């Protein structure tokens, strides 16, 4: 029986955190989940909570850098630019 506490999503999350990613980097990395109209407000709340949207990961990328490389991320890009 697989351990329900550590799914592949959780493992992926820890990989991203070790790369120096912030909450906005995690949103960008999992953009498919946040382009849904139901989940988009959660991404906005992260921005409004005071997260530095200009923060860079260890590779020097911001969340905006990651999003412009992905398809269908217009709403998330607009969110970061506000």
Secondary structure, 3 states (H helix, E strand, C coil): CCCCCCCHHHHHHHHHHHCCCCHHHHHHHCHHHHCCHHHHHHHHHHHHCCCCCCCCCCCCCCHHHHHCCCCCCHHHHHHHHC
